[in-house]
Amino acid sequence: QEVEGLRFPFPTPLPVTGTELRKWFHHDPERWIEFSRRYKEELKTPSLRKAIADTVHAPRKHSKITLIYAAKDTEHNEAVVLNTIFKRKAAA
């Protein structure tokens, strides 16, 4: 998934879910809303907030962020949650 209008030229460590949350979710679409809520809670730690802010507010010469994920489900995965957060932060 890409956040339109943003680009980062090299891989950046981005937050991934904890093992317990990932195992609980198991890419079950019925658990998607709760997974998304819990993942957003995990992202509220100061270090992860900083990682997100640093990525979104990279120097303006970059115009795109590419999120790479291994999930087969393109609609229910961590990158979808991050994409939403990045778009909101970029618009702010």
Secondary structure, 3 states (H helix, E strand, C coil): CEECCCECCCCCCCCCCCHHHHHHHCCCHHHHHHHHHHHHHHCCCHHHHHHHHHHHCCCCCCCEEECCCCCCCCCCCHHHHHHHHHHHHHHC
